[in-house]
Amino acid sequence: MTIDVLYGTESGNAEMAAEEIVAALGDARAVDLQDIGPDDLDPTTVYLVLCSTYGDGELPASAQPFVDALHAQQPDLTGVRYAAFGLGDSSYAESYSLGGNQLAECLDALGAERFGDFGRHDASSSDDLVASAVAWAEAVLADAATAAA
Ligand SMILES: Cc1cc2nc3c(=O)[nH]c(=O)nc-3n(C[C@H](O)[C@H](O)[C@H](O)COP(=O)(O)O)c2cc1C
């Protein structure tokens, strides 16, 4: 099973978490969303998608071109499987984690299949980002393996 850990980031937290997930899984790669386009999504790959929120509930800079391309190209993503993890800060009460939600809603609307729980990290909490993200990745992949068995 090929695993790509995609990340959309503004200040590097999602990238750091993605790199640590890759280190924990051993056989995966981290890919910045700004370096791929919709055509790169492949039904034979399992995607773990990490995305932060910036501005006032907006996408981070590195995810914006990818989401713009999804809107413009409207690809059929049937068969593409992904799990989502949003990074945010609950002190932004009205816009907590909306960047990750926005990206997931876009993938869902184009036919992609989301698996596992929607992971979250709240920068206002005492939770460790890397520990939370690695635990989430291991849990969603275990769920996916059980479902496939
Ligand atoms: C200027 C600024 C705006 C932010 N806006 C939001 C927001 O609207 N909603 C939210 O949940 N988090 C918001 N955050 C928190 C970030 O999403 C959080 O710190 C995250 O860990 C950043 O991840 P990144 O470094 O991968 O971009 C904001 C942070 C900054 C610095």
The ligand as a Gaussian input file, in Angstrom:
#p B3LYP/6-31G(d) Opt

LIG

0 1
 C       -2.434000      34.891000      11.434000
 C       -3.028000      33.585000      11.870000
 C       -4.355000      33.317000      11.570000
 C       -4.939000      32.105000      11.995000
 N       -6.280000      31.877000      11.730000
 C       -6.855000      30.736000      12.213000
 C       -8.255000      30.524000      12.028000
 O       -8.991000      31.325000      11.447000
 N       -8.783000      29.352000      12.518000
 C       -8.026000      28.409000      13.171000
 O       -8.557000      27.394000      13.587000
 N       -6.690000      28.609000      13.351000
 C       -6.092000      29.750000      12.898000
 N       -4.749000      29.945000      13.098000
 C       -3.958000      28.908000      13.822000
 C       -3.162000      27.983000      12.887000
 O       -4.016000      27.222000      12.045000
 C       -2.339000      27.017000      13.768000
 O       -1.359000      27.763000      14.475000
 C       -1.671000      25.911000      12.961000
 O       -0.979000      25.029000      13.827000
 C       -0.703000      26.474000      11.930000
 O       -0.232000      25.412000      11.120000
 P        0.804000      25.689000       9.894000
 O        2.079000      26.187000      10.531000
 O        0.971000      24.343000       9.275000
 O        0.196000      26.665000       8.973000
 C       -4.169000      31.149000      12.691000
 C       -2.815000      31.435000      12.964000
 C       -2.247000      32.638000      12.569000
 C       -0.801000      32.911000      12.935000

